[in-house]
Amino acid sequence: MAHRVRHYPSQLSGGQQQRVAVARALVGDPLILMADEPTGNLDSRNGEAVMELLRDLHRNGRRSAWLRRRALLAFRRAHHSIV
């Protein structure tokens, strides 16, 4: 994404916008991260990278992540699921 640093949001793809949104949410070091469809516009590689990042944050105890995602894949990897 470094090559897009001077671009406006409208000049980014949906997936790029979503990755920027995740990064911006993490910069403030929140206690709780609320994510609604955090991988919805991402390809499988970037989607897996975001899910791995959220898992790592949880494992390290630095943040809690609340996810809402329809895909069964997210439920399989979730530490806790509330339906």
Backbone as JSON, one array per atom type, in Angstrom:
{
  "sequence": "MAHRVRHYPSQLSGGQQQRVAVARALVGDPLILMADEPTGNLDSRNGEAVMELLRDLHRNGRRSAWLRRRALLAFRRAHHSIV",
  "N": [[0.81, -1.19, 0.0], [2.15, 1.14, 0.24], [2.76, 2.43, -2.13], [0.46, 3.77, -2.68], [0.15, 5.92, -1.02], [-0.3, 8.67, -1.45], [-2.78, 8.8, -2.6], [-6.3, 9.51, -2.85], [-9.18, 8.33, -0.97], [-11.23, 7.65, -2.82], [-9.78, 6.86, -4.98], [-8.83, 4.4, -4.45], [-9.15, 0.83, -4.44], [-11.97, -1.21, -3.34], [-11.05, -3.21, -1.6], [-8.54, -2.17, -0.89], [-9.34, 0.14, 0.44], [-10.61, -1.05, 2.59], [-8.49, -2.35, 3.91], [-7.02, -0.11, 4.7], [-8.86, 1.0, 6.47], [-8.87, -0.92, 8.53], [-6.22, -0.69, 9.4], [-6.23, 2.0, 10.28], [-8.03, 1.79, 12.39], [-6.55, 0.31, 14.2], [-4.38, 1.89, 14.86], [-4.88, 3.7, 16.95], [-4.67, 2.09, 19.16], [-6.91, 0.63, 20.44], [-8.93, -0.57, 23.21], [-11.03, -2.28, 22.73], [-11.89, -3.69, 19.69], [-14.18, -3.25, 17.26], [-15.47, -4.96, 14.63], [-17.12, -5.16, 11.61], [-17.8, -7.36, 9.24], [-14.94, -7.59, 8.46], [-13.37, -8.62, 6.44], [-14.76, -8.5, 4.13], [-14.46, -7.19, 1.55], [-12.08, -8.13, 0.64], [-9.52, -10.01, -1.07], [-8.77, -13.55, -0.96], [-6.18, -13.95, 0.09], [-5.45, -11.48, 1.36], [-7.64, -11.3, 3.06], [-7.24, -13.5, 4.73], [-4.88, -12.62, 5.93], [-5.79, -10.42, 7.45], [-7.55, -11.74, 9.21], [-5.7, -13.36, 10.54], [-4.16, -11.38, 11.79], [-6.07, -10.31, 13.58], [-6.49, -12.59, 15.15], [-3.92, -12.84, 16.27], [-3.77, -10.49, 17.78], [-5.68, -11.04, 19.71], [-4.56, -13.34, 20.92], [-2.28, -12.24, 22.08], [-3.38, -10.74, 24.03], [-3.72, -8.02, 23.96], [-5.86, -6.68, 22.87], [-9.42, -6.9, 22.49], [-11.38, -8.48, 20.09], [-14.32, -7.99, 18.33], [-16.25, -9.66, 16.17], [-18.36, -9.73, 13.33], [-19.4, -11.85, 11.07], [-20.53, -13.51, 8.25], [-19.55, -15.82, 7.1], [-18.77, -19.27, 7.44], [-16.15, -19.94, 7.89], [-15.04, -17.96, 9.57], [-16.36, -18.51, 11.98], [-15.31, -20.99, 12.6], [-12.75, -20.33, 13.32], [-13.0, -18.6, 15.39], [-12.56, -17.53, 18.75], [-14.58, -17.22, 20.61], [-18.02, -17.51, 19.96], [-21.02, -15.81, 19.34], [-24.26, -16.22, 18.56]],
  "CA": [[0.0, 0.0, 0.0], [3.01, 2.34, 0.29], [2.71, 3.11, -3.42], [-0.81, 4.49, -2.75], [0.1, 6.83, 0.12], [-0.78, 9.99, -1.86], [-4.07, 8.66, -3.25], [-7.52, 9.75, -2.1], [-9.95, 7.1, -0.81], [-11.97, 7.31, -4.04], [-8.84, 6.32, -5.95], [-8.44, 3.07, -3.98], [-10.15, -0.23, -4.62], [-12.7, -1.53, -2.12], [-10.16, -3.97, -0.71], [-7.53, -1.26, -0.36], [-10.02, 0.98, 1.42], [-10.88, -1.85, 3.78], [-7.22, -2.54, 4.62], [-6.71, 1.17, 5.33], [-9.77, 1.15, 7.6], [-8.38, -1.78, 9.61], [-5.0, -0.07, 9.92], [-6.6, 3.21, 11.03], [-8.67, 1.37, 13.63], [-5.54, -0.23, 15.11], [-3.39, 2.91, 15.2], [-5.21, 4.29, 18.24], [-4.5, 1.06, 20.18], [-8.15, 0.55, 21.22], [-9.12, -1.72, 24.09], [-11.96, -3.18, 22.03], [-12.0, -3.43, 18.25], [-15.44, -3.74, 16.71], [-15.29, -5.13, 13.19], [-18.28, -5.7, 10.92], [-17.34, -7.87, 7.95], [-13.62, -7.01, 8.25], [-12.71, -9.16, 5.24], [-15.79, -8.56, 3.09], [-14.02, -6.74, 0.23], [-10.7, -8.54, 0.43], [-9.27, -11.29, -1.71], [-8.54, -14.57, 0.06], [-4.86, -13.76, 0.72], [-5.54, -10.35, 2.29], [-8.63, -11.65, 4.07], [-6.57, -14.37, 5.69], [-3.92, -11.79, 6.67], [-6.55, -9.65, 8.44], [-8.02, -12.68, 10.23], [-4.53, -13.74, 11.33], [-3.85, -10.22, 12.62], [-7.05, -10.27, 14.67], [-6.19, -13.72, 16.05], [-2.7, -12.52, 17.0], [-4.1, -9.48, 18.77], [-6.38, -11.73, 20.8], [-3.6, -14.22, 21.6], [-1.36, -11.41, 22.85], [-4.13, -10.11, 25.1], [-3.66, -6.57, 23.86], [-7.16, -6.15, 22.46], [-10.5, -7.85, 22.23], [-11.97, -8.23, 18.77], [-15.7, -8.43, 18.15], [-16.45, -9.83, 14.74], [-19.63, -10.21, 12.78], [-19.11, -12.29, 9.73], [-21.46, -14.59, 7.89], [-18.86, -17.01, 6.6], [-18.5, -20.33, 8.38], [-14.72, -19.91, 8.16], [-14.79, -17.11, 10.74], [-16.84, -19.2, 13.16], [-14.38, -22.07, 12.9], [-11.52, -19.77, 13.87], [-13.31, -17.69, 16.48], [-12.33, -17.99, 20.12], [-15.93, -17.29, 21.15], [-19.04, -17.14, 18.98], [-22.35, -15.53, 19.84], [-25.14, -16.21, 17.4]],
  "C": [[0.86, 1.27, 0.0], [2.95, 3.12, -1.02], [1.41, 3.92, -3.6], [-0.94, 5.58, -1.68], [-0.47, 8.21, -0.24], [-2.14, 9.95, -2.56], [-5.21, 9.01, -2.3], [-8.3, 8.44, -1.98], [-10.7, 6.68, -2.08], [-11.08, 6.72, -5.12], [-8.35, 4.93, -5.56], [-9.54, 2.07, -4.28], [-10.86, -0.47, -3.29], [-11.85, -2.27, -1.12], [-9.08, -3.1, -0.1], [-8.14, -0.35, 0.7], [-10.26, 0.21, 2.72], [-9.6, -2.09, 4.59], [-6.8, -1.25, 5.34], [-7.6, 1.36, 6.56], [-9.32, 0.3, 8.79], [-7.14, -1.16, 10.23], [-5.32, 1.16, 10.76], [-7.24, 2.85, 12.37], [-7.64, 0.9, 14.66], [-4.54, 0.81, 15.59], [-3.63, 3.51, 16.58], [-5.08, 3.33, 19.41], [-5.75, 0.92, 21.06], [-8.19, -0.68, 22.12], [-10.02, -2.76, 23.44], [-12.04, -2.75, 20.58], [-13.29, -4.06, 17.76], [-15.29, -3.79, 15.19], [-16.52, -5.79, 12.59], [-17.84, -6.08, 9.52], [-15.94, -7.34, 7.61], [-12.9, -7.52, 7.0], [-13.64, -9.18, 4.04], [-15.34, -8.17, 1.69], [-12.61, -7.19, -0.12], [-10.6, -9.86, -0.33], [-8.87, -12.28, -0.62], [-7.21, -14.37, 0.78], [-4.91, -12.63, 1.74], [-6.56, -10.59, 3.39], [-8.03, -12.53, 5.14], [-5.57, -13.58, 6.52], [-4.63, -10.98, 7.75], [-7.04, -10.57, 9.55], [-6.86, -13.12, 11.13], [-4.1, -12.61, 12.27], [-4.79, -10.14, 13.81], [-6.83, -11.41, 15.66], [-4.96, -13.42, 16.9], [-2.96, -11.49, 18.09], [-4.78, -10.12, 19.98], [-5.41, -12.58, 21.61], [-2.66, -13.42, 22.51], [-2.05, -10.64, 23.96], [-4.15, -8.59, 25.05], [-5.01, -5.96, 23.56], [-8.17, -7.29, 22.4], [-11.07, -7.49, 20.86], [-13.37, -8.81, 18.73], [-15.95, -8.49, 16.66], [-17.87, -10.24, 14.42], [-19.33, -10.58, 11.34], [-19.97, -13.49, 9.42], [-20.76, -15.89, 7.54], [-18.56, -18.0, 7.72], [-17.02, -20.35, 8.78], [-14.41, -19.09, 9.41], [-15.24, -17.81, 12.02], [-15.91, -20.33, 13.57], [-13.14, -21.54, 13.61], [-11.76, -18.89, 15.08], [-13.01, -18.33, 17.83], [-13.66, -18.17, 20.83], [-16.89, -16.87, 20.03], [-20.36, -16.92, 19.69], [-23.25, -15.4, 18.62], [-26.49, -15.68, 17.81]]
}
